[in-house]
Amino acid sequence: MSSLRVEQLILPAARLGGDNPLPPLAVSADAHAVSSADPAIPAEDRRHLGWGMPATPLPYLIQDDYGRRLDPRPFLAVVLENEHLRATFIPELGGRLWSLESTGDGRELLFANRAFQPANLAIRNAWFAGGVEWNIGLIGHSPFTCSRLFSARAAGPEGCPVLRLWEWERIRRVPFQIDVLLPPGSRALFVHVAIANPNTETVPMYWWSNAAVREETGMRILAPATKAYTFAYGGVIRAVDVPGSESGDVTDPAAARDAVDYFFRIPDGVRPWIAAVGPDGSGVAQTSTPLLLGRKLFLWGMGPGGRRWTEYLCGPGAGYVEIQAGLARTQAEHLPMPAGARWSWTEAYGPVRADAGRAHGEDWSRARAAAAEAVDGLVSPRDLQRSHELLETLADAPPLQIITLGAGWGALEQRRRGAVPSALPGAVFPESTMGPEQRPWLELLERGELPDDPGSEAPSSCMAQPEWRSLLETSSANGRSRNWSAWNHLGILRAHAGEPEAAMEALRKSLACRRTPWILRNLSVLVSGSGDAARAADLLLEAWQLLSDSLPLAIEAGGALLSAGRAAEWLSLLERLPADARRRGRVVLLECRAALSLGLLDRVRAILEGMPEIPDLREGEVSLTDIWFAFQERTMAARLGVPIDEALRRRVRAECPPPAALDFRVSADDARP
């Protein structure tokens, strides 16, 4: 028997509020950006490195309104179950496969996090650890990681239920669909993924399925490879041997001090798979049909920063590593998806038991063979291909029963395209899903202009597609329009297209129509990008004065003042913030930076001793330890009566290690003066 049911999953959960209304116009640093590649990496594997990455997550807005307090919260969960496995999905969290349990022995095959705790690790900021995450479109985790997908019950073979998940991805302008099948008697969960490009041009495409598994002493990660490409936040991707490398055993998570990616270079024609096995040989494996050829191990490492991150994401005593599978060989690249193309593959997840002596032995060829036999025992290549062909025949059938509705952008795009049939007929986008976010754009489409409004509320959405820019350019032709909203959005679209001067022209016209905080802020971002820090700060201060209860504006204003060398002004303006806002981690961090720049060391000391947790501390961000060391350097220099030089910096790092609560450094490079 195989069943599908909908139930409540109650978890300790942090609050996740609405999107930040300030559009992400500025290009932000990417902790995973590759600046150079090892010449030992073949040219064919370097061909698409760095290609296709958008500068910002537009049209998506940032999700940064969350905290660290956990309260019980019900999540709608969809459970697929048969005699051997129980798979729990959470559609409102990007369709995350939260748990995969082997029901015979009660063993959790994944790392099922004990709580929902967002942190700043994704392109839209909010991300959480655990389960299997489905990442489409671009490097930096899925735009839907903390957003609801469409979900439905779909028809399967001989009445066996299928869980369908789907959405419209707005950056690449493509639909994607995930069909999940757990046949009666199967020890493998089958996940069929399809992506279609309905556009008239090639689009950069990306997909990685990221499975978190519980960190276990003595575990080993195996894949059919003798080479790997490694990346560790330093900007350089290098080739290393598997299992041995200069940094230790690639396949032993306990051997790594720092956070690191290992992309296993599986030879052409070899079945792609990856497995995590414990000391007794039992574990979990992922395999797929050949299109999904990449395999990766990610780990936080055993250093203090990595341990702090796992605690931050999972709570005390918990830890995980990720075994991942993707379309490309690494996550530093996107692949060209031709116009009209449809790509699909099927993945399988399930328990494996390998011969422990061979799997953990020094002979890597025998270890790989032991794991490969275990994966074949879970599902043979032939059976996986049959499952893929079966799911292909079911993919275009309409869903039987909708469980959750996603956003209205797919429906709006269908309307814009003139009711062109969906590139994935099984992924339906009902017109009823269009709501307040889509309404202005629907008016532009149908009436030829955006609705004008008083400007008291933030624009509810943004666009990045050139087709919408064309409509706005037409509606604002010859500069006669007095619609501040139209000019504002046109400025955003021009900025997204890499035309800052034209963008500023549009925003100035918007400002001439109506002086709103939203335009002032957007203009500030562009002015800052041109190098005028003082003017950028003035614009943000004015925006904040018009909307003094906006915490995002206050934080951006504080950062702009510090960049303009106006730390004392920021400290005086802090008094305008409500007490609750002043206690927010980002605000306290800005206060600490300002006090340090002004030499107010007693104030810095007091802040560091009582530093609250910063919910949205960015992956790879070392601002806390930078402040700690700078404070210690000034204190020691003053005490000893010596200048701050390299010798003093080295002494401070040797004698004044940061408290564990402040240490989020994930690379050995961060520890160097």
Buried (B, 14 or more C-beta within 10 A) or exposed (E): EBEBEBEEBEBBBBBBEEBBBBBBBBEBEBBBEBEEBEEEBEEEBBEBBBEBBBBBBBBBBBBBBBBBEBEEBEBBBBBBBBEBBBBBBBBBBBBBBBBBBBEEEEEBBBBBBBBBBBBBBBBBBBBBBBBBBBBBBBBBBBBBBBBBBBBBBBBBBEEBBBBBBBBBBBBBBBBBBBBBBBBBEBBBBBBBBBBBBBBEEBBBBBBBBBBBBBBBEEBBBBBBBBBBBBBBBBBEBBBBEBBBBEBEBBBBBBBBBBBBBBBBBBEEEBBBBBBBBBBEBBBBBBBBBBBBBBBBBBBBBBBBBBBBBBBBBBBEEBBBBBBBBBBBBBBBBBBBBEEEBBBBBBBBBBBBBBBBEBBBBEEBEBBBBBBBBBBBBBBEBEBBBEBBEBBBEBBEBEBEEEBBBBBBBBBBBBBBBEEEEBBBBBBBBBEEBBEEBBBBBBEBBEEEBBEBBEBEEBBBBBBBBEEBBEBBBEBBEEEEBEBBBBBBBBBBBBBBEEBBEBBBBBBEBBBEBBBBBBBBBBBBBBBBBEEBBBBBBBBBBBBBBBBBEBBBBBBBBBBBBBEBEBBBBBBEBBEEBEEEBBEBBBBBBBBBBBBBBBEBBEBBBEBBEEBBEBBBBBBBBBBBBBBBBBBBBBBBBEEEEEEBEEEBBEBBBEEBBBEEEBBBBBBBEBBEB
